[in-house]
């Protein structure tokens, strides 16, 4: 599933080409997770002013209104100057005077949603409950620890929930918890200030490494047609049964909230 690094890498690769373009047509294929929310012809003629990100959402600012794009479980965006006819899994085309932005999504859990403003109800339903951005200055270690103290759930589940810190998905939560030496099942409220500071630093470190590697490509994800390579350098994720890179203990995998969690039982003993 595309997580924060994959979405940010996508944003960086398409923004320069998309900003300033005028929309000439909008094509919608099979229904996605949520409806577009506006008739496609109503977007024609509008200019793209900016491409931003909030958590795992791309926010395409138009002269009037916004397009909120979520890549779901298997989505990816590609910029095409001479687009071929859409294939079976190409479900949305934003056609501009510079080229076409195409959403490819085999599993169709992604979405493109129109909102006339970011404080509109449709936008707030998607964005209103998101936590702090982990790479922003507002992600403060003391506030992070205070937020964890209010949560009884396992720390891995709290990170995935996205209301304390946003965008730390399954891959990067497993990696950050390993670097911080914290067992994924530890209740968040039991994490000390010192351990929360280590986790705060590990989250930043892991996400920055993932951005530098172009994100992770496990199945379908491509950022503008290019693979990411972070999956080749993980400490624990996807390495069940292989020796820990630090202590040599075999990496284990367990299920938490229907997601696979990878950890080292020695390095993350508590």
Secondary structure by P-SEA (a helix, b strand, c coil): cccaaaaaaaaaacccccccccccccccccccccccccccccccccccccccccccbbbbbcccbbbbbbbccbbbbbbbccccccccccccccccccbbbbbbbcccccbbbbbcccccaaaaacccccccccccccccaaaaaaaaaaccccaaaaaacccccccccaaaaaaaaaaaccccccccccccaaaaaaaaaaaaaaaaaaaaaccccccccccccbbbcccccccccccccccccccccbbbbbbcccbbbbbbcccccc
